[in-house]
Amino acid sequence: MQVVKEVGSREWLKLSAYAAGLTRKAWVEVTWLSVKGGQEVYAYLISSWIRKL
């Protein structure tokens, strides 16, 4: 995945390496919609390019 570090500066990281560096505060509670109805789950929300997905 490509991470924007500073304005104009980008770095490619493996998704597993990026995820390993996340803290507890990075996760937010969201409603996950399903056939059974909404369920509250914790997710990390990000906008990024993911290469070879």
PDBQT receptor file of N, H, CA, C and O in Angstrom, charges set to zero:
ATOM      1  N   MET A   1       0.844  -1.169   0.000  1.00  0.00    +0.000 N 
ATOM      2  CA  MET A   1       0.000   0.000   0.000  1.00  0.00    +0.000 C 
ATOM      3  C   MET A   1       0.889   1.232   0.000  1.00  0.00    +0.000 C 
ATOM      4  O   MET A   1       2.009   1.206   0.510  1.00  0.00    +0.000 OA
ATOM      5  N   GLN A   2       0.384   2.295  -0.570  1.00  0.00    +0.000 N 
ATOM      6  H   GLN A   2      -0.526   2.317  -0.984  1.00  0.00    +0.000 HD
ATOM      7  CA  GLN A   2       1.157   3.530  -0.654  1.00  0.00    +0.000 C 
ATOM      8  C   GLN A   2       0.717   4.475   0.463  1.00  0.00    +0.000 C 
ATOM      9  O   GLN A   2      -0.472   4.760   0.611  1.00  0.00    +0.000 OA
ATOM     10  N   VAL A   3       1.673   4.953   1.239  1.00  0.00    +0.000 N 
ATOM     11  H   VAL A   3       2.638   4.722   1.119  1.00  0.00    +0.000 HD
ATOM     12  CA  VAL A   3       1.399   5.852   2.357  1.00  0.00    +0.000 C 
ATOM     13  C   VAL A   3       1.969   7.229   2.036  1.00  0.00    +0.000 C 
ATOM     14  O   VAL A   3       3.129   7.349   1.641  1.00  0.00    +0.000 OA
ATOM     15  N   VAL A   4       1.154   8.266   2.205  1.00  0.00    +0.000 N 
ATOM     16  H   VAL A   4       0.212   8.169   2.526  1.00  0.00    +0.000 HD
ATOM     17  CA  VAL A   4       1.613   9.641   2.001  1.00  0.00    +0.000 C 
ATOM     18  C   VAL A   4       2.149  10.138   3.340  1.00  0.00    +0.000 C 
ATOM     19  O   VAL A   4       1.394  10.312   4.297  1.00  0.00    +0.000 OA
ATOM     20  N   LYS A   5       3.470  10.366   3.397  1.00  0.00    +0.000 N 
ATOM     21  H   LYS A   5       4.083  10.225   2.620  1.00  0.00    +0.000 HD
ATOM     22  CA  LYS A   5       4.107  10.777   4.650  1.00  0.00    +0.000 C 
ATOM     23  C   LYS A   5       4.087  12.289   4.823  1.00  0.00    +0.000 C 
ATOM     24  O   LYS A   5       3.725  12.788   5.889  1.00  0.00    +0.000 OA
ATOM     25  N   GLU A   6       4.465  13.005   3.805  1.00  0.00    +0.000 N 
ATOM     26  H   GLU A   6       4.758  12.599   2.939  1.00  0.00    +0.000 HD
ATOM     27  CA  GLU A   6       4.468  14.466   3.816  1.00  0.00    +0.000 C 
ATOM     28  C   GLU A   6       3.923  14.913   2.463  1.00  0.00    +0.000 C 
ATOM     29  O   GLU A   6       3.713  14.093   1.569  1.00  0.00    +0.000 OA
ATOM     30  N   VAL A   7       3.704  16.169   2.325  1.00  0.00    +0.000 N 
ATOM     31  H   VAL A   7       3.875  16.835   3.051  1.00  0.00    +0.000 HD
ATOM     32  CA  VAL A   7       3.208  16.676   1.040  1.00  0.00    +0.000 C 
ATOM     33  C   VAL A   7       4.197  16.297  -0.063  1.00  0.00    +0.000 C 
ATOM     34  O   VAL A   7       5.345  16.744  -0.061  1.00  0.00    +0.000 OA
ATOM     35  N   GLY A   8       3.744  15.479  -0.994  1.00  0.00    +0.000 N 
ATOM     36  H   GLY A   8       2.812  15.117  -0.995  1.00  0.00    +0.000 HD
ATOM     37  CA  GLY A   8       4.592  15.064  -2.104  1.00  0.00    +0.000 C 
ATOM     38  C   GLY A   8       5.492  13.887  -1.811  1.00  0.00    +0.000 C 
ATOM     39  O   GLY A   8       6.174  13.415  -2.721  1.00  0.00    +0.000 OA
ATOM     40  N   SER A   9       5.530  13.389  -0.590  1.00  0.00    +0.000 N 
ATOM     41  H   SER A   9       4.976  13.773   0.149  1.00  0.00    +0.000 HD
ATOM     42  CA  SER A   9       6.387  12.269  -0.222  1.00  0.00    +0.000 C 
ATOM     43  C   SER A   9       5.528  11.020  -0.017  1.00  0.00    +0.000 C 
ATOM     44  O   SER A   9       4.597  11.028   0.789  1.00  0.00    +0.000 OA
ATOM     45  N   ARG A  10       5.842   9.954  -0.745  1.00  0.00    +0.000 N 
ATOM     46  H   ARG A  10       6.598   9.948  -1.399  1.00  0.00    +0.000 HD
ATOM     47  CA  ARG A  10       5.069   8.711  -0.661  1.00  0.00    +0.000 C 
ATOM     48  C   ARG A  10       6.003   7.530  -0.438  1.00  0.00    +0.000 C 
ATOM     49  O   ARG A  10       7.169   7.554  -0.833  1.00  0.00    +0.000 OA
ATOM     50  N   GLU A  11       5.464   6.499   0.202  1.00  0.00    +0.000 N 
ATOM     51  H   GLU A  11       4.517   6.480   0.522  1.00  0.00    +0.000 HD
ATOM     52  CA  GLU A  11       6.261   5.317   0.501  1.00  0.00    +0.000 C 
ATOM     53  C   GLU A  11       5.385   4.071   0.316  1.00  0.00    +0.000 C 
ATOM     54  O   GLU A  11       4.221   4.059   0.715  1.00  0.00    +0.000 OA
ATOM     55  N   TRP A  12       5.956   3.022  -0.294  1.00  0.00    +0.000 N 
ATOM     56  H   TRP A  12       6.901   3.031  -0.618  1.00  0.00    +0.000 HD
ATOM     57  CA  TRP A  12       5.235   1.761  -0.448  1.00  0.00    +0.000 C 
ATOM     58  C   TRP A  12       5.573   0.865   0.733  1.00  0.00    +0.000 C 
ATOM     59  O   TRP A  12       6.746   0.664   1.048  1.00  0.00    +0.000 OA
ATOM     60  N   LEU A  13       4.548   0.326   1.388  1.00  0.00    +0.000 N 
ATOM     61  H   LEU A  13       3.595   0.489   1.132  1.00  0.00    +0.000 HD
ATOM     62  CA  LEU A  13       4.712  -0.594   2.512  1.00  0.00    +0.000 C 
ATOM     63  C   LEU A  13       3.852  -1.822   2.291  1.00  0.00    +0.000 C 
ATOM     64  O   LEU A  13       2.832  -1.763   1.604  1.00  0.00    +0.000 OA
ATOM     65  N   LYS A  14       4.266  -2.933   2.874  1.00  0.00    +0.000 N 
ATOM     66  H   LYS A  14       5.094  -2.982   3.432  1.00  0.00    +0.000 HD
ATOM     67  CA  LYS A  14       3.390  -4.102   2.900  1.00  0.00    +0.000 C 
ATOM     68  C   LYS A  14       2.258  -3.783   3.857  1.00  0.00    +0.000 C 
ATOM     69  O   LYS A  14       2.474  -3.139   4.884  1.00  0.00    +0.000 OA
ATOM     70  N   LEU A  15       1.059  -4.225   3.532  1.00  0.00    +0.000 N 
ATOM     71  H   LEU A  15       0.884  -4.748   2.697  1.00  0.00    +0.000 HD
ATOM     72  CA  LEU A  15      -0.099  -3.964   4.368  1.00  0.00    +0.000 C 
ATOM     73  C   LEU A  15       0.105  -4.523   5.774  1.00  0.00    +0.000 C 
ATOM     74  O   LEU A  15      -0.306  -3.894   6.748  1.00  0.00    +0.000 OA
ATOM     75  N   SER A  16       0.730  -5.689   5.896  1.00  0.00    +0.000 N 
ATOM     76  H   SER A  16       1.064  -6.200   5.104  1.00  0.00    +0.000 HD
ATOM     77  CA  SER A  16       0.972  -6.291   7.211  1.00  0.00    +0.000 C 
ATOM     78  C   SER A  16       1.916  -5.434   8.051  1.00  0.00    +0.000 C 
ATOM     79  O   SER A  16       1.735  -5.340   9.265  1.00  0.00    +0.000 OA
ATOM     80  N   ALA A  17       2.909  -4.813   7.441  1.00  0.00    +0.000 N 
ATOM     81  H   ALA A  17       3.056  -4.890   6.455  1.00  0.00    +0.000 HD
ATOM     82  CA  ALA A  17       3.833  -3.943   8.169  1.00  0.00    +0.000 C 
ATOM     83  C   ALA A  17       3.123  -2.675   8.646  1.00  0.00    +0.000 C 
ATOM     84  O   ALA A  17       3.364  -2.206   9.758  1.00  0.00    +0.000 OA
ATOM     85  N   TYR A  18       2.261  -2.131   7.812  1.00  0.00    +0.000 N 
ATOM     86  H   TYR A  18       2.066  -2.512   6.909  1.00  0.00    +0.000 HD
ATOM     87  CA  TYR A  18       1.512  -0.938   8.193  1.00  0.00    +0.000 C 
ATOM     88  C   TYR A  18       0.569  -1.247   9.352  1.00  0.00    +0.000 C 
ATOM     89  O   TYR A  18       0.496  -0.491  10.320  1.00  0.00    +0.000 OA
ATOM     90  N   ALA A  19      -0.157  -2.372   9.248  1.00  0.00    +0.000 N 
ATOM     91  H   ALA A  19      -0.098  -2.987   8.462  1.00  0.00    +0.000 HD
ATOM     92  CA  ALA A  19      -1.119  -2.765  10.280  1.00  0.00    +0.000 C 
ATOM     93  C   ALA A  19      -0.439  -3.023  11.615  1.00  0.00    +0.000 C 
ATOM     94  O   ALA A  19      -1.011  -2.735  12.667  1.00  0.00    +0.000 OA
ATOM     95  N   ALA A  20       0.771  -3.560  11.587  1.00  0.00    +0.000 N 
ATOM     96  H   ALA A  20       1.236  -3.794  10.733  1.00  0.00    +0.000 HD
ATOM     97  CA  ALA A  20       1.508  -3.848  12.827  1.00  0.00    +0.000 C 
ATOM     98  C   ALA A  20       1.844  -2.573  13.598  1.00  0.00    +0.000 C 
ATOM     99  O   ALA A  20       2.034  -2.624  14.813  1.00  0.00    +0.000 OA
ATOM    100  N   GLY A  21       1.919  -1.446  12.922  1.00  0.00    +0.000 N 
ATOM    101  H   GLY A  21       1.765  -1.404  11.935  1.00  0.00    +0.000 HD
ATOM    102  CA  GLY A  21       2.252  -0.181  13.572  1.00  0.00    +0.000 C 
ATOM    103  C   GLY A  21       1.064   0.616  14.085  1.00  0.00    +0.000 C 
ATOM    104  O   GLY A  21       1.248   1.692  14.653  1.00  0.00    +0.000 OA
ATOM    105  N   LEU A  22      -0.167   0.106  13.894  1.00  0.00    +0.000 N 
ATOM    106  H   LEU A  22      -0.316  -0.768  13.433  1.00  0.00    +0.000 HD
ATOM    107  CA  LEU A  22      -1.359   0.834  14.344  1.00  0.00    +0.000 C 
ATOM    108  C   LEU A  22      -1.512   0.754  15.865  1.00  0.00    +0.000 C 
ATOM    109  O   LEU A  22      -1.193  -0.264  16.481  1.00  0.00    +0.000 OA
ATOM    110  N   THR A  23      -1.999   1.833  16.451  1.00  0.00    +0.000 N 
ATOM    111  H   THR A  23      -2.258   2.660  15.951  1.00  0.00    +0.000 HD
ATOM    112  CA  THR A  23      -2.253   1.864  17.889  1.00  0.00    +0.000 C 
ATOM    113  C   THR A  23      -3.735   1.630  18.158  1.00  0.00    +0.000 C 
ATOM    114  O   THR A  23      -4.540   1.634  17.227  1.00  0.00    +0.000 OA
ATOM    115  N   ARG A  24      -4.099   1.429  19.412  1.00  0.00    +0.000 N 
ATOM    116  H   ARG A  24      -3.444   1.427  20.168  1.00  0.00    +0.000 HD
ATOM    117  CA  ARG A  24      -5.501   1.239  19.795  1.00  0.00    +0.000 C 
ATOM    118  C   ARG A  24      -6.358   2.446  19.411  1.00  0.00    +0.000 C 
ATOM    119  O   ARG A  24      -7.520   2.288  19.036  1.00  0.00    +0.000 OA
ATOM    120  N   LYS A  25      -5.798   3.633  19.502  1.00  0.00    +0.000 N 
ATOM    121  H   LYS A  25      -4.854   3.761  19.806  1.00  0.00    +0.000 HD
ATOM    122  CA  LYS A  25      -6.549   4.858  19.207  1.00  0.00    +0.000 C 
ATOM    123  C   LYS A  25      -6.865   5.009  17.719  1.00  0.00    +0.000 C 
ATOM    124  O   LYS A  25      -7.710   5.824  17.350  1.00  0.00    +0.000 OA
ATOM    125  N   ALA A  26      -6.206   4.244  16.874  1.00  0.00    +0.000 N 
ATOM    126  H   ALA A  26      -5.519   3.582  17.174  1.00  0.00    +0.000 HD
ATOM    127  CA  ALA A  26      -6.423   4.332  15.431  1.00  0.00    +0.000 C 
ATOM    128  C   ALA A  26      -7.742   3.688  15.006  1.00  0.00    +0.000 C 
ATOM    129  O   ALA A  26      -8.235   3.966  13.912  1.00  0.00    +0.000 OA
ATOM    130  N   TRP A  27      -8.319   2.837  15.847  1.00  0.00    +0.000 N 
ATOM    131  H   TRP A  27      -7.919   2.611  16.735  1.00  0.00    +0.000 HD
ATOM    132  CA  TRP A  27      -9.539   2.099  15.516  1.00  0.00    +0.000 C 
ATOM    133  C   TRP A  27     -10.768   2.864  15.971  1.00  0.00    +0.000 C 
ATOM    134  O   TRP A  27     -10.766   3.461  17.047  1.00  0.00    +0.000 OA
ATOM    135  N   VAL A  28     -11.828   2.851  15.153  1.00  0.00    +0.000 N 
ATOM    136  H   VAL A  28     -11.830   2.365  14.279  1.00  0.00    +0.000 HD
ATOM    137  CA  VAL A  28     -13.082   3.527  15.484  1.00  0.00    +0.000 C 
ATOM    138  C   VAL A  28     -14.240   2.536  15.382  1.00  0.00    +0.000 C 
ATOM    139  O   VAL A  28     -14.180   1.576  14.614  1.00  0.00    +0.000 OA
ATOM    140  N   GLU A  29     -15.286   2.775  16.158  1.00  0.00    +0.000 N 
ATOM    141  H   GLU A  29     -15.335   3.555  16.783  1.00  0.00    +0.000 HD
ATOM    142  CA  GLU A  29     -16.456   1.916  16.114  1.00  0.00    +0.000 C 
ATOM    143  C   GLU A  29     -17.357   2.347  14.958  1.00  0.00    +0.000 C 
ATOM    144  O   GLU A  29     -17.702   3.523  14.841  1.00  0.00    +0.000 OA
ATOM    145  N   VAL A  30     -17.733   1.402  14.111  1.00  0.00    +0.000 N 
ATOM    146  H   VAL A  30     -17.453   0.447  14.206  1.00  0.00    +0.000 HD
ATOM    147  CA  VAL A  30     -18.597   1.673  12.961  1.00  0.00    +0.000 C 
ATOM    148  C   VAL A  30     -19.703   0.621  12.899  1.00  0.00    +0.000 C 
ATOM    149  O   VAL A  30     -19.590  -0.442  13.509  1.00  0.00    +0.000 OA
ATOM    150  N   THR A  31     -20.755   0.918  12.171  1.00  0.00    +0.000 N 
ATOM    151  H   THR A  31     -20.847   1.782  11.676  1.00  0.00    +0.000 HD
ATOM    152  CA  THR A  31     -21.836  -0.042  11.976  1.00  0.00    +0.000 C 
ATOM    153  C   THR A  31     -21.578  -0.821  10.697  1.00  0.00    +0.000 C 
ATOM    154  O   THR A  31     -21.482  -0.242   9.615  1.00  0.00    +0.000 OA
ATOM    155  N   TRP A  32     -21.466  -2.143  10.828  1.00  0.00    +0.000 N 
ATOM    156  H   TRP A  32     -21.544  -2.614  11.707  1.00  0.00    +0.000 HD
ATOM    157  CA  TRP A  32     -21.245  -3.025   9.691  1.00  0.00    +0.000 C 
ATOM    158  C   TRP A  32     -22.605  -3.583   9.287  1.00  0.00    +0.000 C 
ATOM    159  O   TRP A  32     -23.232  -4.315  10.053  1.00  0.00    +0.000 OA
ATOM    160  N   LEU A  33     -23.059  -3.238   8.090  1.00  0.00    +0.000 N 
ATOM    161  H   LEU A  33     -22.550  -2.642   7.468  1.00  0.00    +0.000 HD
ATOM    162  CA  LEU A  33     -24.370  -3.672   7.621  1.00  0.00    +0.000 C 
ATOM    163  C   LEU A  33     -24.298  -5.105   7.102  1.00  0.00    +0.000 C 
ATOM    164  O   LEU A  33     -23.339  -5.484   6.429  1.00  0.00    +0.000 OA
ATOM    165  N   SER A  34     -25.311  -5.889   7.418  1.00  0.00    +0.000 N 
ATOM    166  H   SER A  34     -26.090  -5.582   7.964  1.00  0.00    +0.000 HD
ATOM    167  CA  SER A  34     -25.387  -7.259   6.930  1.00  0.00    +0.000 C 
ATOM    168  C   SER A  34     -26.848  -7.651   6.793  1.00  0.00    +0.000 C 
ATOM    169  O   SER A  34     -27.738  -6.863   7.112  1.00  0.00    +0.000 OA
ATOM    170  N   VAL A  35     -27.097  -8.857   6.326  1.00  0.00    +0.000 N 
ATOM    171  H   VAL A  35     -26.374  -9.498   6.067  1.00  0.00    +0.000 HD
ATOM    172  CA  VAL A  35     -28.456  -9.366   6.176  1.00  0.00    +0.000 C 
ATOM    173  C   VAL A  35     -29.143  -9.438   7.534  1.00  0.00    +0.000 C 
ATOM    174  O   VAL A  35     -30.355  -9.242   7.624  1.00  0.00    +0.000 OA
ATOM    175  N   LYS A  36     -28.384  -9.717   8.590  1.00  0.00    +0.000 N 
ATOM    176  H   LYS A  36     -27.400  -9.876   8.517  1.00  0.00    +0.000 HD
ATOM    177  CA  LYS A  36     -28.932  -9.831   9.946  1.00  0.00    +0.000 C 
ATOM    178  C   LYS A  36     -29.170  -8.473  10.595  1.00  0.00    +0.000 C 
ATOM    179  O   LYS A  36     -29.701  -8.407  11.704  1.00  0.00    +0.000 OA
ATOM    180  N   GLY A  37     -28.794  -7.411   9.939  1.00  0.00    +0.000 N 
ATOM    181  H   GLY A  37     -28.363  -7.464   9.039  1.00  0.00    +0.000 HD
ATOM    182  CA  GLY A  37     -28.939  -6.070  10.502  1.00  0.00    +0.000 C 
ATOM    183  C   GLY A  37     -27.587  -5.462  10.815  1.00  0.00    +0.000 C 
ATOM    184  O   GLY A  37     -26.547  -6.072  10.566  1.00  0.00    +0.000 OA
ATOM    185  N   GLY A  38     -27.606  -4.249  11.367  1.00  0.00    +0.000 N 
ATOM    186  H   GLY A  38     -28.451  -3.753  11.569  1.00  0.00    +0.000 HD
ATOM    187  CA  GLY A  38     -26.357  -3.569  11.689  1.00  0.00    +0.000 C 
ATOM    188  C   GLY A  38     -25.672  -4.169  12.897  1.00  0.00    +0.000 C 
ATOM    189  O   GLY A  38     -26.324  -4.544  13.872  1.00  0.00    +0.000 OA
ATOM    190  N   GLN A  39     -24.357  -4.260  12.829  1.00  0.00    +0.000 N 
ATOM    191  H   GLN A  39     -23.827  -3.956  12.037  1.00  0.00    +0.000 HD
ATOM    192  CA  GLN A  39     -23.557  -4.794  13.925  1.00  0.00    +0.000 C 
ATOM    193  C   GLN A  39     -22.423  -3.820  14.182  1.00  0.00    +0.000 C 
ATOM    194  O   GLN A  39     -21.777  -3.365  13.237  1.00  0.00    +0.000 OA
ATOM    195  N   GLU A  40     -22.169  -3.492  15.435  1.00  0.00    +0.000 N 
ATOM    196  H   GLU A  40     -22.693  -3.861  16.202  1.00  0.00    +0.000 HD
ATOM    197  CA  GLU A  40     -21.081  -2.575  15.776  1.00  0.00    +0.000 C 
ATOM    198  C   GLU A  40     -19.753  -3.329  15.781  1.00  0.00    +0.000 C 
ATOM    199  O   GLU A  40     -19.607  -4.331  16.481  1.00  0.00    +0.000 OA
ATOM    200  N   VAL A  41     -18.793  -2.851  15.005  1.00  0.00    +0.000 N 
ATOM    201  H   VAL A  41     -18.912  -2.037  14.436  1.00  0.00    +0.000 HD
ATOM    202  CA  VAL A  41     -17.458  -3.442  14.938  1.00  0.00    +0.000 C 
ATOM    203  C   VAL A  41     -16.429  -2.311  14.974  1.00  0.00    +0.000 C 
ATOM    204  O   VAL A  41     -16.772  -1.150  14.752  1.00  0.00    +0.000 OA
ATOM    205  N   TYR A  42     -15.177  -2.649  15.253  1.00  0.00    +0.000 N 
ATOM    206  H   TYR A  42     -14.898  -3.592  15.433  1.00  0.00    +0.000 HD
ATOM    207  CA  TYR A  42     -14.097  -1.671  15.212  1.00  0.00    +0.000 C 
ATOM    208  C   TYR A  42     -13.341  -1.825  13.901  1.00  0.00    +0.000 C 
ATOM    209  O   TYR A  42     -13.050  -2.940  13.467  1.00  0.00    +0.000 OA
ATOM    210  N   ALA A  43     -13.027  -0.698  13.276  1.00  0.00    +0.000 N 
ATOM    211  H   ALA A  43     -13.263   0.207  13.629  1.00  0.00    +0.000 HD
ATOM    212  CA  ALA A  43     -12.345  -0.717  11.986  1.00  0.00    +0.000 C 
ATOM    213  C   ALA A  43     -11.330   0.413  11.931  1.00  0.00    +0.000 C 
ATOM    214  O   ALA A  43     -11.445   1.410  12.644  1.00  0.00    +0.000 OA
ATOM    215  N   TYR A  44     -10.343   0.239  11.077  1.00  0.00    +0.000 N 
ATOM    216  H   TYR A  44     -10.250  -0.570  10.498  1.00  0.00    +0.000 HD
ATOM    217  CA  TYR A  44      -9.380   1.294  10.797  1.00  0.00    +0.000 C 
ATOM    218  C   TYR A  44      -9.701   1.796   9.405  1.00  0.00    +0.000 C 
ATOM    219  O   TYR A  44      -9.649   1.025   8.446  1.00  0.00    +0.000 OA
ATOM    220  N   LEU A  45     -10.029   3.066   9.273  1.00  0.00    +0.000 N 
ATOM    221  H   LEU A  45     -10.071   3.692  10.051  1.00  0.00    +0.000 HD
ATOM    222  CA  LEU A  45     -10.464   3.631   8.005  1.00  0.00    +0.000 C 
ATOM    223  C   LEU A  45      -9.328   4.406   7.360  1.00  0.00    +0.000 C 
ATOM    224  O   LEU A  45      -8.693   5.249   7.993  1.00  0.00    +0.000 OA
ATOM    225  N   ILE A  46      -9.083   4.105   6.088  1.00  0.00    +0.000 N 
ATOM    226  H   ILE A  46      -9.599   3.419   5.574  1.00  0.00    +0.000 HD
ATOM    227  CA  ILE A  46      -7.967   4.741   5.373  1.00  0.00    +0.000 C 
ATOM    228  C   ILE A  46      -8.315   4.861   3.898  1.00  0.00    +0.000 C 
ATOM    229  O   ILE A  46      -9.033   4.025   3.350  1.00  0.00    +0.000 OA
ATOM    230  N   SER A  47      -7.801   5.906   3.260  1.00  0.00    +0.000 N 
ATOM    231  H   SER A  47      -7.217   6.585   3.705  1.00  0.00    +0.000 HD
ATOM    232  CA  SER A  47      -7.885   6.050   1.818  1.00  0.00    +0.000 C 
ATOM    233  C   SER A  47      -6.475   5.867   1.274  1.00  0.00    +0.000 C 
ATOM    234  O   SER A  47      -5.560   6.587   1.672  1.00  0.00    +0.000 OA
ATOM    235  N   SER A  48      -6.293   4.918   0.378  1.00  0.00    +0.000 N 
ATOM    236  H   SER A  48      -7.037   4.332   0.055  1.00  0.00    +0.000 HD
ATOM    237  CA  SER A  48      -4.956   4.658  -0.137  1.00  0.00    +0.000 C 
ATOM    238  C   SER A  48      -5.039   3.848  -1.421  1.00  0.00    +0.000 C 
ATOM    239  O   SER A  48      -6.082   3.283  -1.749  1.00  0.00    +0.000 OA
ATOM    240  N   TRP A  49      -3.925   3.802  -2.142  1.00  0.00    +0.000 N 
ATOM    241  H   TRP A  49      -3.078   4.261  -1.875  1.00  0.00    +0.000 HD
ATOM    242  CA  TRP A  49      -3.778   2.920  -3.286  1.00  0.00    +0.000 C 
ATOM    243  C   TRP A  49      -3.180   1.619  -2.766  1.00  0.00    +0.000 C 
ATOM    244  O   TRP A  49      -2.230   1.644  -1.984  1.00  0.00    +0.000 OA
ATOM    245  N   ILE A  50      -3.727   0.481  -3.194  1.00  0.00    +0.000 N 
ATOM    246  H   ILE A  50      -4.499   0.460  -3.830  1.00  0.00    +0.000 HD
ATOM    247  CA  ILE A  50      -3.163  -0.801  -2.817  1.00  0.00    +0.000 C 
ATOM    248  C   ILE A  50      -2.739  -1.508  -4.099  1.00  0.00    +0.000 C 
ATOM    249  O   ILE A  50      -3.565  -1.803  -4.963  1.00  0.00    +0.000 OA
ATOM    250  N   ARG A  51      -1.454  -1.773  -4.208  1.00  0.00    +0.000 N 
ATOM    251  H   ARG A  51      -0.783  -1.534  -3.506  1.00  0.00    +0.000 HD
ATOM    252  CA  ARG A  51      -0.890  -2.368  -5.411  1.00  0.00    +0.000 C 
ATOM    253  C   ARG A  51      -1.141  -3.871  -5.423  1.00  0.00    +0.000 C 
ATOM    254  O   ARG A  51      -0.987  -4.538  -4.400  1.00  0.00    +0.000 OA
ATOM    255  N   LYS A  52      -1.525  -4.399  -6.572  1.00  0.00    +0.000 N 
ATOM    256  H   LYS A  52      -1.650  -3.857  -7.403  1.00  0.00    +0.000 HD
ATOM    257  CA  LYS A  52      -1.724  -5.842  -6.792  1.00  0.00    +0.000 C 
ATOM    258  C   LYS A  52      -2.782  -6.437  -5.879  1.00  0.00    +0.000 C 
ATOM    259  O   LYS A  52      -2.573  -7.499  -5.294  1.00  0.00    +0.000 OA
ATOM    260  N   LEU A  53      -3.911  -5.764  -5.754  1.00  0.00    +0.000 N 
ATOM    261  H   LEU A  53      -4.081  -4.901  -6.230  1.00  0.00    +0.000 HD
ATOM    262  CA  LEU A  53      -4.988  -6.295  -4.952  1.00  0.00    +0.000 C 
ATOM    263  C   LEU A  53      -5.892  -7.164  -5.781  1.00  0.00    +0.000 C 
ATOM    264  O   LEU A  53      -6.870  -7.706  -5.266  1.00  0.00    +0.000 OA
TER     265      LEU A  53
